[in-house]
Amino acid sequence: MNAYVGAFVVCGLICTAGQLLYDHTRLTPGHITSLFVVLGALLDFFNLYDRLIEIGHAGAMLPITSFGHSLMHATMQSVAQHGLLGIPLGMLDLTATGITSAIYFAFLAALIFRPRS
């Protein structure tokens, strides 16, 4: 399958699942986001998310499920090296750049813009 088609299909299916959950359940966007992060972690735990990446390439790395995959992947690698201490170290190691960037840019936005209320 062409890489572009695979990326489009995989990302589209993940986003469609999120939209269907939002439209047909009482779940809030926060609930759905958390659910998808946990789903990405579970899929990585059972070595299924890497197969999804092989099929969907960037389409599997863009949705929020990839954040759960990254957390679990880094944690499992760190646990193999450091034992139980690797659990907190692994979660913060690989995702630290993304989390730090989000906090930094949110802080800058809070300094520049004022809320309406």
C-alpha positions in Angstrom: 0.0 0.0 0.0 1.2 3.5 -0.8 2.6 5.3 2.2 0.4 8.3 1.7 -2.8 6.2 1.3 -1.8 4.1 4.4 -1.3 7.3 6.4 -4.5 8.8 5.3 -6.5 5.7 6.0 -5.1 5.0 9.5 -5.3 8.6 10.7 -8.7 8.9 9.2 -10.0 5.8 10.9 -8.6 6.9 14.3 -10.2 10.4 13.9 -13.4 8.9 12.7 -13.6 6.7 15.8 -13.1 9.7 18.0 -15.8 11.7 16.2 -18.2 8.8 16.4 -17.5 8.5 20.2 -18.1 12.2 20.6 -21.3 12.2 18.5 -23.0 9.1 19.9 -21.9 8.9 23.5 -21.9 11.3 26.5 -18.1 11.3 26.5 -16.4 14.7 26.6 -13.4 15.5 24.4 -11.2 15.1 27.5 -12.6 11.6 28.1 -12.0 10.7 24.5 -8.5 12.1 24.5 -7.6 10.1 27.7 -9.2 7.0 26.3 -7.1 7.3 23.1 -3.9 7.8 25.1 -4.6 4.7 27.1 -5.6 2.8 23.9 -2.3 3.8 22.3 -0.4 2.6 25.4 -2.3 -0.7 25.5 -1.7 -1.3 21.8 2.1 -0.7 22.3 2.1 -3.0 25.3 0.9 -5.8 23.1 3.3 -4.8 20.3 0.4 -3.9 18.0 1.1 -0.1 17.6 4.4 -0.7 15.9 2.5 -2.8 13.3 0.0 0.1 12.9 3.0 2.4 12.3 4.3 0.1 9.6 1.0 0.3 7.8 0.0 3.9 8.5 3.5 5.6 8.8 2.9 9.2 9.8 -0.9 8.6 10.0 -0.3 6.5 13.1 2.1 9.0 14.6 -0.1 12.1 14.4 -3.2 11.3 16.5 -3.2 11.4 20.3 -2.9 7.6 20.4 0.8 8.0 19.5 1.4 9.9 22.8 0.3 6.8 24.7 2.5 4.7 22.4 5.5 6.9 23.1 4.9 6.9 26.9 4.6 3.1 27.0 7.5 2.5 24.6 9.9 4.7 26.5 8.8 3.2 29.8 9.3 -0.4 28.7 12.8 0.4 27.4 13.7 2.2 30.6 12.4 -0.6 32.8 14.6 -3.0 30.9 17.6 -0.9 31.7 16.8 0.4 35.2 14.2 -1.9 36.7 11.3 -0.4 38.5 13.0 3.0 38.7 12.6 3.0 35.0 8.9 3.6 35.2 9.0 7.3 36.1 12.2 7.8 34.2 11.0 6.3 31.0 7.7 8.2 30.9 9.4 11.6 31.3 12.5 10.9 29.1 11.0 10.5 25.7 8.0 12.8 26.1 9.8 15.5 28.0 10.4 17.6 24.9 6.8 17.6 23.9 5.5 18.3 27.4 8.0 21.1 28.0 7.2 22.7 24.6 3.5 22.6 25.4 4.0 24.2 28.8 6.4 26.8 27.4 4.1 27.9 24.5 1.0 27.9 26.7 2.9 30.2 29.1 3.8 32.5 26.2 0.3 32.6 24.9 -1.0 33.4 28.4 1.4 36.4 28.6 0.4 37.7 25.2 -3.3 37.1 25.1 -6.0 38.1 27.6 -9.1 36.0 28.3 -12.4 37.6 27.5 -14.2 36.8 30.7 
